[in-house]
Amino acid sequence: MYTLSIHSKFIAQHFLTVPNAGAENERHSHLYKAELMVEGEDLNEYGYVVDIDDLRAQFDGLIAEFRDKTLNELDAFEDINPSLEHFCRILCERMDEALYAPNLTAISIKLWEDDIAWVVYDLERA
């Protein structure tokens, strides 16, 4: 099994919509770090899991949709608390939709919102 990983850092804002979250209920920024991991058992015709330049372009395009935005104001977060967990899942599902690579068996996103807290969302591909 091969795993290829790239990462990106970006700033976005949010405010939690759950009761009694203290300062987290107020709009604030995070310096997020998102790591994209793709897995495949087979290499493509060029000997790649996926072309890194293509992967980077797709990932950069996805991150640009959230960079310097307030997550609560985006359609993807309509009616949900913009938690780290929801954000990670949204990024992973959107990346899966955008990325054409039939040899991939899984996509994962690991998302940090600070130096100590992170979450991973794994998506198996059929």
Secondary structure as the mmCIF struct_conf table of DSSP 4:
data_model
#
loop_
_struct_conf.conf_type_id
_struct_conf.id
_struct_conf.beg_label_comp_id
_struct_conf.beg_label_asym_id
_struct_conf.beg_label_seq_id
_struct_conf.end_label_comp_id
_struct_conf.end_label_asym_id
_struct_conf.end_label_seq_id
STRN STRN1 TYR A 2 HIS A 14
BEND BEND1 VAL A 18 VAL A 18
TURN_TY1_P TURN_TY1_P1 PRO A 19 ASN A 20
HELX_RH_3T_P HELX_RH_3T_P1 GLY A 22 ASN A 25
BEND BEND2 GLU A 26 GLU A 26
STRN STRN2 HIS A 28 GLY A 40
BEND BEND3 GLU A 41 ASP A 42
TURN_TY1_P TURN_TY1_P2 GLU A 45 TYR A 46
BEND BEND4 GLY A 47 GLY A 47
BEND BEND5 VAL A 49 VAL A 50
HELX_RH_AL_P HELX_RH_AL_P1 ILE A 52 ALA A 64
TURN_TY1_P TURN_TY1_P3 GLU A 65 ASP A 68
BEND BEND6 LYS A 69 LYS A 69
STRN STRN3 THR A 70 THR A 70
HELX_RH_3T_P HELX_RH_3T_P2 LEU A 71 GLU A 73
BEND BEND7 LEU A 74 LEU A 74
HELX_RH_3T_P HELX_RH_3T_P3 ASP A 75 PHE A 77
TURN_TY1_P TURN_TY1_P4 GLU A 78 ASP A 79
BEND BEND8 ILE A 80 ILE A 80
HELX_RH_AL_P HELX_RH_AL_P2 LEU A 84 ALA A 98
TURN_TY1_P TURN_TY1_P5 PRO A 102 ASN A 103
STRN STRN4 LEU A 104 TRP A 112
BEND BEND9 GLU A 113 ILE A 116
STRN STRN5 TRP A 118 GLU A 124
#
